[in-house]
Amino acid sequence: MTGQIALFIRLLLLPVAGWLAGTGLVVYDEATGMLAVSLDDLAQGLAGLVLWAGTVAWSRVAKARGGVT
């Protein structure tokens, strides 16, 4: 079971990493050899992710209590 959960998390993180790189939130600075992160944009993206996770969790709670989602 733990291996399946780890694989699921990994499969979720791979597109997130691609999204971060593709949107320019994380860029590579060749002069310094470092990754730079736009914290303001990253915080906005994470806030959206938290809200999405909250809606998923709430739908599970509602369904467990006999509601319809």
trRosetta pair geometry for C-beta under 8 A, 3 or more apart (Angstrom, degrees):
i j d omega theta_ij theta_ji phi_ij phi_ji
1 4 5.8 -57 -154 34 34 111
1 5 6.5 32 152 -17 67 105
2 5 5.7 -55 -149 37 34 110
2 6 6.2 35 153 -20 67 106
3 6 5.6 -53 -145 36 32 112
3 7 6.3 32 155 -18 64 105
4 7 5.7 -53 -147 37 31 111
4 8 6.3 34 152 -21 64 106
5 8 5.6 -53 -148 36 32 113
5 9 6.4 32 154 -18 66 104
6 9 5.8 -53 -147 36 31 110
6 10 6.3 33 153 -20 63 107
7 10 5.6 -54 -147 37 31 114
7 11 6.3 29 155 -18 65 106
8 11 5.8 -56 -147 38 29 109
8 12 6.6 29 152 -18 63 105
9 12 5.7 -57 -152 36 33 111
9 13 6.2 28 153 -19 67 109
10 13 5.8 -58 -144 37 31 109
10 14 6.5 40 158 -31 65 100
11 14 6.1 -38 -144 19 31 115
11 15 8.0 22 164 -4 55 96
12 15 7.2 -68 -168 39 33 95
12 16 6.6 28 147 -16 67 116
13 16 5.3 -61 -148 41 40 116
13 17 6.1 42 156 -24 73 103
14 17 5.9 -53 -149 33 29 109
14 18 6.6 26 154 -14 62 106
15 18 5.3 -53 -146 41 39 114
15 19 6.1 45 153 -25 69 102
16 19 5.6 -51 -147 34 31 114
16 20 6.5 34 152 -21 64 102
17 20 5.7 -49 -148 32 32 112
17 21 6.5 25 155 -11 64 106
18 21 5.9 -59 -147 42 31 106
18 22 5.8 28 157 -19 68 115
19 22 5.7 -59 -137 42 27 110
19 23 6.1 15 167 -11 65 112
20 23 6.6 -64 -142 40 21 100
20 25 4.8 -83 -157 68 71 116
20 26 4.7 35 147 6 105 115
20 42 7.6 33 -131 -110 107 97
20 45 7.9 153 -97 112 80 167
21 25 7.8 -76 -61 52 20 78
21 26 5.5 -50 -86 70 58 102
23 41 7.7 -165 128 156 119 134
23 45 8.0 140 79 -82 160 144
24 27 6.1 7 -156 -60 65 108
24 38 7.3 33 125 -3 78 136
25 37 6.6 15 153 -151 76 69
25 38 5.2 -109 -146 44 59 102
25 41 5.1 -143 -113 106 95 120
25 42 5.3 120 -172 -74 123 82
25 45 6.7 -35 -95 -6 158 151
26 35 5.7 -2 -172 -177 99 112
26 36 7.2 160 -153 79 49 46
26 37 5.4 -12 -101 -100 77 75
26 38 7.8 -126 -63 13 40 76
27 35 7.2 154 80 -156 33 63
27 36 5.2 -18 63 58 84 97
28 34 7.7 175 -151 94 58 30
28 35 5.8 -38 -98 -100 63 66
28 36 7.7 169 -96 14 14 79
29 32 4.8 17 107 39 119 98
29 33 7.2 -49 88 7 76 15
29 34 5.4 -2 50 61 109 75
29 35 7.5 173 11 -102 81 15
29 36 5.5 67 -30 -22 112 115
30 33 7.1 26 -159 -74 31 50
37 42 5.8 8 172 -38 104 149
38 41 4.2 25 112 30 120 113
38 42 6.0 153 87 -20 64 90
39 42 5.5 -58 -139 42 30 113
39 43 6.0 35 160 -25 66 105
40 43 5.9 -53 -149 32 27 111
40 44 6.8 25 153 -17 60 104
41 44 5.7 -54 -152 34 35 112
41 45 6.5 33 152 -17 66 106
42 45 5.7 -56 -150 38 33 112
42 46 6.2 31 154 -17 67 107
43 46 5.7 -55 -143 40 31 109
43 47 6.3 37 154 -24 64 103
44 47 5.7 -50 -148 31 31 114
44 48 6.7 32 152 -16 61 103
45 48 5.8 -55 -155 35 33 112
45 49 6.5 34 149 -19 66 106
46 49 5.3 -51 -147 36 38 115
46 50 6.3 41 153 -22 68 101
47 50 5.7 -50 -148 34 32 112
47 51 6.5 31 153 -17 63 105
48 51 5.7 -55 -149 37 32 111
48 52 6.3 34 153 -19 66 105
49 52 5.6 -53 -148 36 32 112
49 53 6.3 32 154 -18 65 105
50 53 5.7 -53 -146 38 31 111
50 54 6.3 36 151 -23 63 105
51 54 5.5 -52 -149 33 32 116
51 55 6.7 32 154 -19 64 101
52 55 5.9 -54 -153 33 33 108
52 56 6.6 31 150 -16 65 105
53 56 5.6 -54 -149 37 35 112
53 57 6.2 34 153 -18 67 107
54 57 5.7 -54 -143 39 31 110
54 58 6.1 29 158 -19 66 108
55 58 5.7 -52 -141 38 30 110
55 59 6.4 34 156 -22 63 104
56 59 5.9 -55 -151 33 29 110
56 60 6.8 29 150 -18 62 104
57 60 5.7 -56 -156 34 34 112
57 61 6.5 34 149 -19 67 104
58 61 5.5 -50 -148 35 38 113
58 62 6.2 38 153 -19 68 105
59 62 5.6 -51 -145 38 33 112
59 63 6.2 33 155 -19 65 107
59 69 4.1 101 -157 -149 97 155
60 63 5.8 -54 -144 38 30 110
60 64 6.2 32 155 -21 64 107
61 64 5.8 -56 -148 35 29 111
61 65 6.5 17 156 -9 63 110
62 65 6.0 -65 -150 43 30 104
62 67 3.8 -62 172 65 88 137
62 68 7.8 -55 141 50 112 21
62 69 5.4 118 86 -64 123 108
63 66 7.9 106 -177 -23 30 7
63 67 6.1 -86 -77 68 31 78
63 68 7.7 58 -103 -118 72 19
63 69 5.2 -63 -61 1 99 121
